Amino acid sequence: MPGMVIPSTLTVMMNFCPIRIRFLIQASLFDALDTMIIMGLDKEYNDSLKFVEAVDWSVSKTPSKTFETCIRYLGGLMSAYDLRPNQMLLDKAVDLVNQVLLPAFDINTGVFASFLNVKTKRPVPHKTVILAEFALQLEFVRLSQLTGNPVYERIANSIIEKIQKTGTPIPGLYSIFWDSKTFLPKDTYITISGGGDSFYEYLLKTHILMEGKEELQLDMWRTAVESMYNYLRSVANDGSVFLSEDVDGFRALQTGELVCFMPGNLLLGARYLQNELVEGFAQELLDSCFKAWKNSPTGLAPEGWSWIDDSPAGNISSMRYSPFQRQQYNKIGYIPTSFEYLLRPETIESLFYFYRITGETKYQDMAWEIFQSIEKHCKTKNGYSSLRNVFRPIGPTTDDFQER
């Protein structure tokens, strides 16, 4: 899906509109409708509504990515509608689903294709579907609630039911790569990071959104969290706790900022279920995520990192690292594996949950520290840029790239 980055010219071809528009990304506009309402940006919001109303879902020069179209466009429209009801927004949401999202649904496999040719209304052939891309149920359930049409909810939830019936070596945790034809995992690569994140996040939220009228997804979330604790939880030598990955039964000590949404999701579930063990799990993960920011010289977390876990479960990991890497670990508490910062918000997201649920202002202070670092190192004349190396606090390290 185009409109995902800002090139230096700040002129991009919109996805569902055959015009050129400056200083704006279409996906960002839809995604930020609710933010404009919350921030009281009424002029910007009303100007955006004019653009939204004029968008033609049948026109696109590139294939539509099903998952991103669902969470950015459909999610953006319904979030704005919930905050400030406007029939045009709901009509636009229904039109989007009927013209772009439902045509991507393959009745033979019972799942959505990753991409759709908007002009022909046919899925783009593909061999692999990513686990997180199955997670469309939150937006589809909400659309059924708003329209009274149960079809959307049934289609999206049926995919989760199919996944639950699929065998996996670790209870409740699934490989992120699936065969689009057989609807079976292609290998055993289990991660809570990119490719798996939204799948686990949406299980709990869908149950809560449906006001407890379903139990399957809550049970799947419980099982997944229990397995995260028993199979993926790794205690580093300094006591920090991270979520590792499983590659064909081998524990890989690697994680990153994309995983740091999980503390907030865990706390939400812990308070919902009144589970103190899960709440403690959420807290220790949040503390370790924040440390990745705090201990960086720029105050920005790298995209990915590893750590040393010399327990048997950690496979005596210090033996695999060079003296320089061990020195890094002793200094900052982790070993960077990817040095860039791609404007990831996941730790801030978890801090938001922690503050809203606990009311403790320390989480506001922690989020403010991160915000100040972003302002200092990522802000440019026309937006916010990714950083090539968070361990270089001095010098031109920004990319000509704004991650959506």
C-alpha positions as a Python dict, from the first residue, in 0.01 Angstrom:
ca = {
    (1, 'M'): (0, 0, 0),
    (2, 'P'): (151, 333, -97),
    (3, 'G'): (136, 633, 127),
    (4, 'M'): (344, 456, 389),
    (5, 'V'): (648, 684, 379),
    (6, 'I'): (724, 1049, 317),
    (7, 'P'): (994, 1101, 54),
    (8, 'S'): (1197, 1418, 67),
    (9, 'T'): (976, 1590, -191),
    (10, 'L'): (675, 1527, 32),
    (11, 'T'): (470, 1459, -279),
    (12, 'V'): (319, 1111, -299),
    (13, 'M'): (63, 930, -509),
    (14, 'M'): (-239, 854, -295),
    (15, 'N'): (-367, 501, -271),
    (16, 'F'): (-738, 537, -336),
    (17, 'C'): (-730, 872, -512),
    (18, 'P'): (-568, 949, -851),
    (19, 'I'): (-442, 1293, -750),
    (20, 'R'): (-119, 1433, -612),
    (21, 'I'): (-131, 1601, -274),
    (22, 'R'): (147, 1772, -80),
    (23, 'F'): (247, 1741, 285),
    (24, 'L'): (-1, 1464, 357),
    (25, 'I'): (-13, 1087, 347),
    (26, 'Q'): (-356, 945, 286),
    (27, 'A'): (-324, 653, 527),
    (28, 'S'): (-201, 892, 796),
    (29, 'L'): (-500, 1118, 742),
    (30, 'F'): (-749, 836, 803),
    (31, 'D'): (-542, 693, 1087),
    (32, 'A'): (-527, 1034, 1259),
    (33, 'L'): (-894, 1133, 1237),
    (34, 'D'): (-958, 1033, 1598),
    (35, 'T'): (-637, 1203, 1711),
    (36, 'M'): (-754, 1530, 1557),
    (37, 'I'): (-1082, 1503, 1748),
    (38, 'I'): (-909, 1422, 2078),
    (39, 'M'): (-663, 1711, 2034),
    (40, 'G'): (-934, 1960, 1942),
    (41, 'L'): (-792, 2019, 1593),
    (42, 'D'): (-1136, 2098, 1454),
    (43, 'K'): (-1020, 2292, 1148),
    (44, 'E'): (-782, 2017, 1041),
    (45, 'Y'): (-1050, 1756, 1113),
    (46, 'N'): (-1316, 1933, 908),
    (47, 'D'): (-1072, 1983, 621),
    (48, 'S'): (-990, 1611, 638),
    (49, 'L'): (-1358, 1516, 621),
    (50, 'K'): (-1383, 1686, 282),
    (51, 'F'): (-1097, 1472, 156),
    (52, 'V'): (-1242, 1155, 311),
    (53, 'E'): (-1579, 1211, 148),
    (54, 'A'): (-1416, 1255, -194),
    (55, 'V'): (-1207, 936, -184),
    (56, 'D'): (-1307, 676, -443),
    (57, 'W'): (-1233, 323, -315),
    (58, 'S'): (-1251, 181, -668),
    (59, 'V'): (-944, 376, -781),
    (60, 'S'): (-591, 273, -688),
    (61, 'K'): (-271, 259, -889),
    (62, 'T'): (-127, -11, -660),
    (63, 'P'): (-267, -321, -487),
    (64, 'S'): (-434, -266, -153),
    (65, 'K'): (-272, -444, 141),
    (66, 'T'): (-565, -602, 322),
    (67, 'F'): (-439, -583, 680),
    (68, 'E'): (-311, -225, 658),
    (69, 'T'): (-625, -108, 477),
    (70, 'C'): (-831, -262, 756),
    (71, 'I'): (-645, -117, 1053),
    (72, 'R'): (-560, 225, 904),
    (73, 'Y'): (-859, 312, 686),
    (74, 'L'): (-1145, 111, 836),
    (75, 'G'): (-1016, 150, 1191),
    (76, 'G'): (-963, 522, 1140),
    (77, 'L'): (-1312, 577, 1002),
    (78, 'M'): (-1484, 389, 1283),
    (79, 'S'): (-1274, 546, 1559),
    (80, 'A'): (-1370, 891, 1437),
    (81, 'Y'): (-1734, 783, 1408),
    (82, 'D'): (-1734, 653, 1767),
    (83, 'L'): (-1593, 980, 1897),
    (84, 'R'): (-1805, 1210, 1680),
    (85, 'P'): (-2087, 1028, 1495),
    (86, 'N'): (-2115, 1125, 1131),
    (87, 'Q'): (-2312, 905, 893),
    (88, 'M'): (-2073, 983, 607),
    (89, 'L'): (-1790, 814, 799),
    (90, 'L'): (-1993, 498, 858),
    (91, 'D'): (-2114, 490, 498),
    (92, 'K'): (-1755, 528, 383),
    (93, 'A'): (-1648, 243, 610),
    (94, 'V'): (-1916, 7, 474),
    (95, 'D'): (-1828, 106, 119),
    (96, 'L'): (-1459, 36, 185),
    (97, 'V'): (-1533, -310, 321),
    (98, 'N'): (-1764, -402, 36),
    (99, 'Q'): (-1536, -271, -238),
    (100, 'V'): (-1188, -350, -108),
    (101, 'L'): (-1181, -583, 192),
    (102, 'L'): (-1452, -843, 126),
    (103, 'P'): (-1331, -903, -232),
    (104, 'A'): (-1001, -1012, -77),
    (105, 'F'): (-1180, -1292, 113),
    (106, 'D'): (-1120, -1632, -48),
    (107, 'I'): (-1427, -1849, 1),
    (108, 'N'): (-1224, -2162, -83),
    (109, 'T'): (-965, -2118, 193),
    (110, 'G'): (-1184, -1911, 423),
    (111, 'V'): (-917, -1646, 475),
    (112, 'F'): (-826, -1305, 335),
    (113, 'A'): (-561, -1259, 68),
    (114, 'S'): (-275, -1030, 166),
    (115, 'F'): (-323, -801, -134),
    (116, 'L'): (-611, -708, -364),
    (117, 'N'): (-606, -566, -715),
    (118, 'V'): (-855, -287, -653),
    (119, 'K'): (-940, -242, -1020),
    (120, 'T'): (-1021, -607, -1095),
    (121, 'K'): (-1146, -686, -743),
    (122, 'R'): (-931, -999, -744),
    (123, 'P'): (-671, -1111, -489),
    (124, 'V'): (-308, -1083, -592),
    (125, 'P'): (-160, -1438, -610),
    (126, 'H'): (63, -1515, -315),
    (127, 'K'): (206, -1818, -138),
    (128, 'T'): (245, -1697, 219),
    (129, 'V'): (20, -1518, 467),
    (130, 'I'): (156, -1368, 789),
    (131, 'L'): (-16, -1462, 1115),
    (132, 'A'): (-82, -1101, 1219),
    (133, 'E'): (-263, -1043, 890),
    (134, 'F'): (-538, -1282, 999),
    (135, 'A'): (-629, -1035, 1275),
    (136, 'L'): (-907, -832, 1117),
    (137, 'Q'): (-1173, -926, 1370),
    (138, 'L'): (-1158, -619, 1594),
    (139, 'E'): (-1257, -379, 1315),
    (140, 'F'): (-1504, -623, 1160),
    (141, 'V'): (-1679, -691, 1491),
    (142, 'R'): (-1712, -319, 1554),
    (143, 'L'): (-1855, -267, 1205),
    (144, 'S'): (-2118, -533, 1274),
    (145, 'Q'): (-2204, -359, 1600),
    (146, 'L'): (-2242, -22, 1428),
    (147, 'T'): (-2440, -146, 1127),
    (148, 'G'): (-2635, -435, 1278),
    (149, 'N'): (-2501, -660, 1001),
    (150, 'P'): (-2353, -978, 1157),
    (151, 'V'): (-2180, -1092, 838),
    (152, 'Y'): (-1861, -892, 902),
    (153, 'E'): (-1819, -1033, 1252),
    (154, 'R'): (-1886, -1391, 1141),
    (155, 'I'): (-1631, -1380, 859),
    (156, 'A'): (-1346, -1236, 1065),
    (157, 'N'): (-1407, -1449, 1374),
    (158, 'S'): (-1432, -1764, 1163),
    (159, 'I'): (-1066, -1721, 1067),
    (160, 'I'): (-962, -1719, 1433),
    (161, 'E'): (-1165, -2034, 1486),
    (162, 'K'): (-974, -2203, 1202),
    (163, 'I'): (-641, -2106, 1353),
    (164, 'Q'): (-741, -2240, 1695),
    (165, 'K'): (-801, -2583, 1539),
    (166, 'T'): (-449, -2592, 1392),
    (167, 'G'): (-182, -2787, 1578),
    (168, 'T'): (123, -2608, 1716),
    (169, 'P'): (424, -2731, 1917),
    (170, 'I'): (377, -2462, 2183),
    (171, 'P'): (18, -2435, 2312),
    (172, 'G'): (-150, -2116, 2194),
    (173, 'L'): (153, -1981, 2006),
    (174, 'Y'): (167, -2009, 1628),
    (175, 'S'): (425, -1981, 1353),
    (176, 'I'): (403, -1647, 1175),
    (177, 'F'): (432, -1796, 823),
    (178, 'W'): (127, -1976, 679),
    (179, 'D'): (63, -2139, 343),
    (180, 'S'): (-212, -1942, 168),
    (181, 'K'): (-350, -2252, -7),
    (182, 'T'): (-344, -2518, 265),
    (183, 'F'): (-392, -2280, 559),
    (184, 'L'): (-117, -2459, 751),
    (185, 'P'): (199, -2321, 913),
    (186, 'K'): (497, -2332, 675),
    (187, 'D'): (754, -2374, 952),
    (188, 'T'): (797, -2316, 1324),
    (189, 'Y'): (902, -1958, 1375),
    (190, 'I'): (717, -1822, 1676),
    (191, 'T'): (754, -1459, 1774),
    (192, 'I'): (544, -1192, 1946),
    (193, 'S'): (720, -932, 1734),
    (194, 'G'): (631, -819, 1382),
    (195, 'G'): (428, -1086, 1205),
    (196, 'G'): (271, -1216, 1524),
    (197, 'D'): (197, -908, 1738),
    (198, 'S'): (-153, -806, 1628),
    (199, 'F'): (-280, -1163, 1636),
    (200, 'Y'): (-225, -1194, 2011),
    (201, 'E'): (-324, -834, 2085),
    (202, 'Y'): (-663, -865, 1915),
    (203, 'L'): (-771, -1185, 2094),
    (204, 'L'): (-820, -1010, 2427),
    (205, 'K'): (-952, -687, 2281),
    (206, 'T'): (-1212, -865, 2068),
    (207, 'H'): (-1344, -1053, 2370),
    (208, 'I'): (-1374, -727, 2565),
    (209, 'L'): (-1533, -547, 2268),
    (210, 'M'): (-1793, -823, 2242),
    (211, 'E'): (-1868, -774, 2612),
    (212, 'G'): (-1788, -1134, 2698),
    (213, 'K'): (-2031, -1279, 2443),
    (214, 'E'): (-1756, -1505, 2313),
    (215, 'E'): (-1512, -1722, 2506),
    (216, 'L'): (-1287, -1877, 2241),
    (217, 'Q'): (-1060, -1579, 2189),
    (218, 'L'): (-1025, -1513, 2560),
    (219, 'D'): (-926, -1878, 2610),
    (220, 'M'): (-677, -1848, 2323),
    (221, 'W'): (-529, -1535, 2483),
    (222, 'R'): (-499, -1706, 2823),
    (223, 'T'): (-323, -2005, 2667),
    (224, 'A'): (-91, -1784, 2463),
    (225, 'V'): (9, -1576, 2766),
    (226, 'E'): (72, -1887, 2974),
    (227, 'S'): (300, -2019, 2701),
    (228, 'M'): (478, -1684, 2666),
    (229, 'Y'): (556, -1707, 3035),
    (230, 'N'): (659, -2074, 3032),
    (231, 'Y'): (838, -2098, 2697),
    (232, 'L'): (947, -1751, 2581),
    (233, 'R'): (1012, -1558, 2904),
    (234, 'S'): (1387, -1520, 2952),
    (235, 'V'): (1555, -1375, 3260),
    (236, 'A'): (1880, -1204, 3161),
    (237, 'N'): (2186, -1221, 3383),
    (238, 'D'): (2107, -877, 3527),
    (239, 'G'): (1748, -973, 3609),
    (240, 'S'): (1579, -805, 3313),
    (241, 'V'): (1297, -1002, 3154),
    (242, 'F'): (1250, -1028, 2777),
    (243, 'L'): (1035, -1235, 2541),
    (244, 'S'): (1253, -1459, 2327),
    (245, 'E'): (1155, -1634, 2004),
    (246, 'D'): (1121, -2000, 1914),
    (247, 'V'): (1282, -2121, 1591),
    (248, 'D'): (1210, -2489, 1531),
    (249, 'G'): (1224, -2560, 1902),
    (250, 'F'): (1539, -2356, 1969),
    (251, 'R'): (1510, -2051, 2192),
    (252, 'A'): (1645, -1744, 2011),
    (253, 'L'): (1737, -1463, 2249),
    (254, 'Q'): (1617, -1176, 2033),
    (255, 'T'): (1346, -918, 2072),
    (256, 'G'): (1278, -555, 1985),
    (257, 'E'): (1056, -252, 2018),
    (258, 'L'): (772, -416, 1826),
    (259, 'V'): (726, -659, 2116),
    (260, 'C'): (686, -375, 2366),
    (261, 'F'): (312, -339, 2305),
    (262, 'M'): (274, -660, 2503),
    (263, 'P'): (315, -518, 2857),
    (264, 'G'): (11, -296, 2803),
    (265, 'N'): (-192, -582, 2659),
    (266, 'L'): (-91, -804, 2951),
    (267, 'L'): (-188, -542, 3208),
    (268, 'L'): (-526, -493, 3040),
    (269, 'G'): (-589, -866, 3057),
    (270, 'A'): (-451, -897, 3410),
    (271, 'R'): (-692, -638, 3547),
    (272, 'Y'): (-980, -778, 3340),
    (273, 'L'): (-918, -1129, 3480),
    (274, 'Q'): (-787, -1017, 3821),
    (275, 'N'): (-466, -1214, 3769),
    (276, 'E'): (-171, -1095, 3978),
    (277, 'L'): (82, -1325, 3808),
    (278, 'V'): (4, -1179, 3465),
    (279, 'E'): (23, -827, 3610),
    (280, 'G'): (370, -899, 3745),
    (281, 'F'): (468, -1037, 3405),
    (282, 'A'): (345, -715, 3243),
    (283, 'Q'): (544, -501, 3484),
    (284, 'E'): (875, -681, 3438),
    (285, 'L'): (843, -666, 3059),
    (286, 'L'): (761, -295, 3066),
    (287, 'D'): (1062, -221, 3289),
    (288, 'S'): (1292, -402, 3045),
    (289, 'C'): (1140, -232, 2739),
    (290, 'F'): (1186, 111, 2896),
    (291, 'K'): (1547, 26, 2981),
    (292, 'A'): (1617, -15, 2608),
    (293, 'W'): (1530, 354, 2569),
    (294, 'K'): (1676, 482, 2893),
    (295, 'N'): (2019, 326, 2845),
    (296, 'S'): (2066, 443, 2487),
    (297, 'P'): (2279, 759, 2446),
    (298, 'T'): (2000, 920, 2239),
    (299, 'G'): (1722, 803, 2470),
    (300, 'L'): (1578, 608, 2175),
    (301, 'A'): (1544, 231, 2165),
    (302, 'P'): (1706, 37, 1880),
    (303, 'E'): (1488, -172, 1650),
    (304, 'G'): (1617, -499, 1793),
    (305, 'W'): (1838, -637, 2067),
    (306, 'S'): (1959, -952, 2237),
    (307, 'W'): (2081, -1026, 2589),
    (308, 'I'): (2278, -1275, 2795),
    (309, 'D'): (2091, -1553, 2972),
    (310, 'D'): (2332, -1806, 3119),
    (311, 'S'): (2060, -2030, 3258),
    (312, 'P'): (2008, -2371, 3093),
    (313, 'A'): (1689, -2233, 2936),
    (314, 'G'): (1894, -1953, 2781),
    (315, 'N'): (2140, -2203, 2634),
    (316, 'I'): (2435, -2046, 2822),
    (317, 'S'): (2413, -1756, 2580),
    (318, 'S'): (2725, -1565, 2688),
    (319, 'M'): (2935, -1823, 2503),
    (320, 'R'): (2792, -1698, 2173),
    (321, 'Y'): (2897, -1335, 2212),
    (322, 'S'): (3223, -1157, 2148),
    (323, 'P'): (3411, -974, 2426),
    (324, 'F'): (3288, -642, 2276),
    (325, 'Q'): (2925, -758, 2284),
    (326, 'R'): (2959, -876, 2641),
    (327, 'Q'): (3106, -537, 2727),
    (328, 'Q'): (2803, -370, 2564),
    (329, 'Y'): (2571, -586, 2766),
    (330, 'N'): (2747, -502, 3091),
    (331, 'K'): (2721, -130, 3007),
    (332, 'I'): (2361, -91, 2883),
    (333, 'G'): (2190, -417, 2976),
    (334, 'Y'): (2133, -549, 2626),
    (335, 'I'): (2316, -619, 2298),
    (336, 'P'): (2186, -420, 1998),
    (337, 'T'): (2119, -631, 1690),
    (338, 'S'): (1966, -353, 1481),
    (339, 'F'): (2076, 2, 1550),
    (340, 'E'): (1808, 209, 1378),
    (341, 'Y'): (1500, 369, 1534),
    (342, 'L'): (1196, 350, 1303),
    (343, 'L'): (962, 576, 1502),
    (344, 'R'): (816, 280, 1687),
    (345, 'P'): (552, 375, 1949),
    (346, 'E'): (501, 39, 2122),
    (347, 'T'): (663, 121, 2458),
    (348, 'I'): (471, 449, 2470),
    (349, 'E'): (153, 254, 2398),
    (350, 'S'): (220, 29, 2697),
    (351, 'L'): (301, 328, 2917),
    (352, 'F'): (-35, 476, 2819),
    (353, 'Y'): (-213, 160, 2934),
    (354, 'F'): (-15, 151, 3258),
    (355, 'Y'): (-98, 513, 3339),
    (356, 'R'): (-465, 484, 3250),
    (357, 'I'): (-513, 159, 3441),
    (358, 'T'): (-302, 234, 3749),
    (359, 'G'): (-326, 614, 3763),
    (360, 'E'): (42, 632, 3858),
    (361, 'T'): (199, 949, 3716),
    (362, 'K'): (545, 792, 3690),
    (363, 'Y'): (432, 638, 3364),
    (364, 'Q'): (353, 983, 3229),
    (365, 'D'): (705, 1090, 3324),
    (366, 'M'): (855, 789, 3147),
    (367, 'A'): (655, 864, 2832),
    (368, 'W'): (763, 1229, 2849),
    (369, 'E'): (1129, 1125, 2852),
    (370, 'I'): (1073, 926, 2533),
    (371, 'F'): (881, 1211, 2372),
    (372, 'Q'): (1162, 1455, 2443),
    (373, 'S'): (1417, 1221, 2286),
    (374, 'I'): (1203, 1187, 1972),
    (375, 'E'): (1166, 1565, 1950),
    (376, 'K'): (1539, 1615, 1991),
    (377, 'H'): (1668, 1355, 1746),
    (378, 'C'): (1389, 1279, 1497),
    (379, 'K'): (1207, 1605, 1431),
    (380, 'T'): (1277, 1766, 1094),
    (381, 'K'): (1135, 2062, 906),
    (382, 'N'): (861, 1856, 744),
    (383, 'G'): (796, 1572, 986),
    (384, 'Y'): (972, 1310, 1193),
    (385, 'S'): (1248, 1092, 1051),
    (386, 'S'): (1379, 749, 1132),
    (387, 'L'): (1724, 737, 1287),
    (388, 'R'): (2002, 527, 1138),
    (389, 'N'): (2188, 469, 1462),
    (390, 'V'): (2054, 544, 1810),
    (391, 'F'): (2403, 503, 1951),
    (392, 'R'): (2534, 810, 1767),
    (393, 'P'): (2396, 1107, 1964),
    (394, 'I'): (2593, 1361, 1760),
    (395, 'G'): (2592, 1407, 1384),
    (396, 'P'): (2349, 1373, 1091),
    (397, 'T'): (2195, 1033, 1156),
    (398, 'T'): (1839, 1084, 1030),
    (399, 'D'): (1702, 900, 730),
    (400, 'D'): (1492, 1064, 459),
    (401, 'F'): (1211, 836, 567),
    (402, 'Q'): (905, 857, 792),
    (403, 'E'): (770, 521, 901),
    (404, 'R'): (391, 503, 887),
}
